[in-house]
Amino acid sequence: MSGNGREDETRMRLLEAAGEIFSCKGYQAATVREITRSARANLAAVHYHFGSKDRLYQAVLEHAHREAGRRFPPDLGLPAGADARARLYAYVRALLLRLEDKSRHAWLARLMAREMAEPTSNLTLVVERCLAPASAVLRSIVADLLGPGAQPLEVARFSQSIVGQCRHFVLDRQVLSRLHPDCDPCQGGIEAVALHVVRFSLAALGCVDARDYVPPILASECGDAL
């Protein structure tokens, strides 16, 4: 393996180790020593590859965003020119898959959630580079569904209501199963929840036959269990 290859491998190990530790402990509690030990790297590696703990954290946030986008893109492989309903379903399902991810990259969603719950000085970076592009996609879908004349505030509220439903079903699942022990709202997995969120949202958006909407078949990288 070349020197560059070894350096790339070390850098990636640092990103993965830092992501796991930052997502579990938060930025302040995580230490460079703990990160380098977990990454099997020497203590100077963080400074060599990133310059500082803060810049490592920024790199981890950007890595998390890129990886989530690669694994669960908002269109989930929809063909170009798909209608707004199909695009909404793909977006909702992709978001649910990200939130529910249980693979070795599960820390990706946890890290984003922690940054939003306990903001660091890097919140602006998260919003501008990670959240804003995805939000723009969803707002475009909602605007298409509302039709000409849709007001920006109306589009924003509908968009955030859709995101809020997805986060509620995944992040509050343990509460939901206790509130509704005889009819767990999450039964049926991601596919069922995604269809509910889309049908509910389409109805709120004034779309005809929203309750009868049949979604397209989409590719997904992981199972659909919630």
C-alpha positions in Angstrom: 0.0 0.0 0.0 1.4 3.4 -0.9 2.0 6.2 1.6 -1.0 8.1 0.2 -3.1 4.9 0.5 -2.2 4.5 4.2 -2.9 8.2 4.8 -6.3 7.9 3.2 -7.1 4.8 5.3 -6.0 6.6 8.5 -8.1 9.6 7.7 -11.2 7.5 7.1 -10.7 5.6 10.3 -10.5 8.9 12.1 -13.7 10.1 10.5 -15.6 6.9 11.4 -14.2 6.8 15.0 -14.9 10.5 15.5 -18.4 10.2 14.1 -19.3 7.3 16.5 -17.8 9.1 19.5 -19.2 12.6 18.7 -22.6 11.1 18.1 -22.6 9.3 21.5 -20.9 11.8 23.7 -21.3 15.2 22.0 -18.6 17.5 20.8 -17.5 18.8 24.2 -17.2 15.5 26.0 -15.4 13.7 23.1 -11.6 13.8 23.3 -8.9 13.6 20.6 -7.1 11.0 22.7 -10.2 8.8 22.7 -10.8 9.3 19.0 -7.3 8.4 18.0 -7.2 5.4 20.2 -10.5 4.1 18.7 -9.1 4.8 15.2 -5.8 3.0 16.0 -3.9 6.2 15.1 -1.3 8.2 16.9 -2.3 11.3 18.9 -0.8 13.6 16.3 -3.0 12.2 13.5 -5.9 14.5 14.1 -3.7 17.6 13.7 -1.9 16.1 10.7 -5.1 15.3 8.8 -7.5 17.9 10.0 -5.6 20.6 11.9 -7.8 20.6 15.0 -10.6 18.9 16.9 -13.1 21.5 15.6 -12.1 21.0 12.0 -12.3 17.2 12.5 -15.9 17.7 13.7 -16.7 19.8 10.6 -15.2 17.1 8.4 -17.2 14.4 10.2 -20.5 16.4 9.7 -19.7 16.8 6.0 -18.8 13.1 5.7 -22.0 12.1 7.4 -24.0 14.2 5.0 -22.2 12.8 1.9 -22.6 9.2 3.1 -26.2 9.6 3.9 -26.9 11.1 0.5 -25.0 8.4 -1.3 -26.8 5.6 0.5 -30.3 7.1 0.7 -30.6 9.8 -2.0 -33.8 11.8 -1.9 -35.1 10.3 -5.2 -34.1 6.7 -4.4 -33.5 6.0 -8.0 -36.7 7.5 -9.5 -36.5 8.1 -13.2 -36.1 11.7 -14.4 -39.4 13.4 -14.9 -41.2 11.5 -12.1 -44.3 13.3 -10.9 -44.4 15.3 -7.7 -46.3 12.5 -5.8 -43.7 9.9 -6.6 -41.0 12.3 -5.7 -42.6 13.0 -2.3 -42.9 9.3 -1.6 -39.2 8.8 -2.5 -38.2 11.7 -0.3 -40.2 10.5 2.7 -39.0 6.9 2.4 -35.4 8.0 2.0 -35.7 10.2 5.1 -37.2 7.3 7.1 -34.4 5.0 6.0 -31.8 7.5 7.1 -33.4 8.0 10.5 -33.9 4.3 11.0 -30.5 3.1 9.8 -29.0 0.4 12.0 -25.9 -0.4 10.0 -22.4 0.5 10.9 -23.2 4.0 9.7 -26.1 4.4 12.3 -24.1 7.2 13.9 -24.8 9.4 10.9 -28.4 10.2 11.9 -27.5 10.3 15.6 -24.8 12.9 15.0 -27.2 15.2 13.0 -29.8 14.8 15.7 -27.4 15.6 18.4 -26.1 18.7 16.6 -29.7 20.0 16.2 -30.6 19.2 19.9 -27.3 20.5 21.3 -26.0 23.0 18.8 -22.3 23.7 18.5 -20.6 26.6 16.8 -20.9 24.5 13.6 -24.7 24.6 13.4 -24.6 27.1 10.6 -22.4 24.7 8.6 -24.8 21.9 9.2 -27.8 24.0 8.1 -26.0 25.5 5.0 -24.2 22.4 3.7 -26.3 19.5 5.0 -29.9 20.5 5.7 -30.5 23.3 3.2 -30.0 21.3 0.0 -32.4 18.6 1.2 -34.9 21.2 2.3 -34.8 22.8 -1.1 -35.6 19.5 -2.7 -38.6 19.0 -0.5 -39.8 22.6 -0.9 -39.7 22.2 -4.6 -41.9 19.0 -4.4 -44.4 20.7 -2.1 -44.5 23.8 -4.4 -45.3 21.6 -7.4 -48.1 19.9 -5.4 -49.6 23.2 -4.2 -49.4 24.6 -7.7 -49.0 28.2 -9.0 -49.4 30.9 -6.5 -48.1 28.9 -3.5 -46.7 31.2 -0.9 -43.2 30.6 0.5 -44.5 30.5 4.1 -47.1 27.9 3.1 -44.5 25.8 1.3 -42.1 26.0 4.3 -44.8 25.0 6.8 -46.0 22.0 4.7 -42.4 20.9 4.2 -41.5 21.0 7.8 -44.8 19.2 8.7 -43.7 16.4 6.5 -40.3 16.1 8.1 -41.9 16.3 11.5 -44.1 13.3 10.8 -41.1 11.2 9.7 -39.0 12.2 12.8 -42.0 11.5 15.1 -42.6 8.0 13.8 -38.9 7.0 14.1 -37.6 9.0 17.1 -40.7 8.6 19.3 -41.4 5.0 18.3 -40.9 3.6 21.9 -43.4 6.1 23.2 -45.9 5.4 20.3 -45.8 1.6 21.0 -46.8 2.3 24.6 -49.4 4.9 23.8 -51.0 2.5 21.4 -50.2 -1.1 22.6 -53.0 -2.7 20.6 -52.3 -0.9 17.3 -48.6 0.2 17.1 -48.6 3.1 14.6 -45.2 1.8 13.2 -46.5 -1.6 12.3 -45.8 -2.5 8.7 -42.4 -1.0 8.7 -41.0 1.9 6.7 -43.0 1.2 3.6 -46.3 1.4 5.5 -45.3 4.5 7.5 -44.0 6.2 4.3 -47.3 5.6 2.6 -49.2 6.9 5.5 -47.1 10.1 5.7 -47.5 10.7 2.0 -51.2 10.0 1.9 -51.8 12.2 4.9 -49.6 15.0 3.5 -51.2 14.8 0.0 -54.7 15.2 1.6 -53.5 18.2 3.6 -52.1 19.6 0.3 -55.5 19.3 -1.3 -54.6 16.5 -3.7 -57.5 14.5 -5.1 -57.7 10.8 -4.2 -54.9 11.2 -1.7 -56.1 8.2 0.4 -55.9 5.9 -2.6 -52.4 6.9 -3.7 -50.3 3.9 -4.8 -46.6 4.5 -4.6 -43.9 3.5 -7.1 -41.5 0.6 -6.4 -38.2 2.1 -5.1 -34.8 0.8 -4.5 -33.6 0.8 -0.9 -30.3 -0.3 0.6 -31.7 -1.8 3.9 -34.7 -3.6 5.2 -38.0 -1.8 5.9 -38.4 -2.7 9.6 -39.1 0.2 11.9 
